[in-house]
Amino acid sequence: MIRDRANTLDPITVEVVRNKLDGIANEMQSTLFRSSFSPIVKEGLDASASLFTIEGETLAQAIAIPIHLATLIPVVRTFLREFPPATMAEGDVYVMNDPYLGGTHLPDIALVMPVFHDGAPIALTAAMTHHQDVGGMAPGSVPTNATEIYQEGIRIPPLKFHDRGMPNDTLMKLLRLNVRVPDSFIGDLNAQVAACSAGARRLRELATKHGSTALRAIFANLLDRSEEMTRQAIAMIPDGTYRYHDFLDNDGIDLDTPIRIEVAVTVDGEAVRVDFAGTSGQVRGPFNCVPSGAHAAVYFAVHALTDPDIPTNGGCFRPISVTTPEGSLVNPVEPAPVNARTATIKRIAGCVIGALRAAIPGRAPADAAGEMLLLAFGGPRPDGSRYVVGELIASGSGASDGKDGVDVIETDGTNCMNLPIEALEMDAPIRVLRTELRAGSGGAGQWRGGLGLSREYQVLHGDVVLTHRGERHVHPARGVLGGGPGALAVSRIHRMGGAVEEIKSKTVTRLGPGDRLEIHTAGGGGYGDPATRDPEQVERDQADRKIGTSAAAE
């Protein structure tokens, strides 16, 4: 069937359209970044854009955040159930964020716009943005001590944000009243509308050039081709069931109890099945992950280890199935809190990569630290206005066969940036005292694990609420084939009065003027026996101050 459909289309035209679709998605992404108000989007790049067929399959993705791009899939399906194509009108825009209806967590709000040509919908444009605040019990809406979703912010079911081009003023007033920084919040939503509109405009131009019937045939062909290429790549992996497990430090409530994530990855011919039996049950704190997040992690890991050059669309996901036991960490029962699901998604991706390491030795790296430290600060400015600002700080990746790990890099499904110091200090009365690579944090090996980051903040004004969501304070990234583990993460609060408080990876607390927050993110695992490392590379690391003298000697 796939080959029959392909034979009816000009392959050059198909490839030109494919590249055009990728360009449209990236133009949408650029519009998001240039139009948004909040630093976490403008500087942190925590937003994503994608195109979908009118049937709800991913058509093209921007170079953005894999977690967002995959979790948009069930979001679009929810919209299509609520607003079938026959009921859509030109100028409609739909909005939602509810994790239990297909979303991911409440700060990630999705907007979807149908694209019309000759009076009929032919595709969908979609944009997901992490909003700096959506209400709830803590500034930034990511409280690590939440015990139910009602504490995490405002829940938005699938609704019309625009109806035939007219904004839903009632909804807008309701949303403004429930967030701490309403102007920034609405500005970011309007940036999402602008991004979807840019994508819709380009798709209409494409349909005018090729005709909507031919264009939809090309869409179907692109999906089929990615499916076939993915199946061929999976077929190169030896059949079998491969297992791996890892841990989150805690659930944000019980700080001394680790959370187990276990996967069984079964390769069967041209298909992959991933089963989460053995994973911890749902937890009291907000590290539960709805199935959309578990699917996103699996899709990312399988695509990365098969052939990342395969065009990424819905066809890549057809050969992959996922089983998430109900009531578990990866399929919680409402109203379990879910705001911190990113840490869980990243650890899931790491576990799938770890499982397949046994099947394809040499292709999968050692464990990445997989820590995206989230810091949210909320407090008053000297002029009396309030701010909410978020930081996303990376850790080290795992080393691989023939290559050191990358220092301070997003891995395992995320792709954000930390805020430039100038952007943070302009937005909030907080001073960054130092930022540097964390020397010696990468796991030792023939190939060294990537380094984490050290950073120190000082509060200059007011009573500040701090949310700290870290990982790898207890369970390090493991090395392979004799490689050493990465260094554990460490965070401390230095109070103005001289007291020092160590953070057990998660906390919601308060900082006063003069208080300092010191953070050190984790390092990635090493690969191979450290004794076989090239002495010149050791000397280079020492000269670059990536390791100390004692570590070099060891």
Secondary structure by P-SEA (a helix, b strand, c coil): caaaaaaaccaaaaaaaaaaaaaaaaaaaaaaaacccccccccccccccccccccccccccccccaaaaaaaaaaaaaaaaacccccccccbbbbbbccccccccccbbbbbbbbbccccccbbbbbbbbcccccccccccccccccccccccccccccccccccccaaaaaaaaaaccccaaaaaaaaaaaaaaaaaaaaaaaaaaaaccaaaaaaaaaaaaaaaaaaaaaaaaaccbbbbbbccccccccccccbbbbbbbbbbbcccbbbbbcccccccccccccccaaaaaaaaaaaaaaaccccccccccccccbbbbbccccccccccccccccaaaaaaaaaaaaaaaacccccccccccccccbbbbbbbbcccccbbbbbbbbbbbbbbbccccccccccccccbbbbcccaaaaaaaccccccccccccccccccccccbbbbbbbbbbcccbbbbbbbbccccccccccccbbbcbbbbbbbbcccbbbbbbcccccccccccbbbbbbbbbbbbccccccccaaaaaaaaaacccccccccc
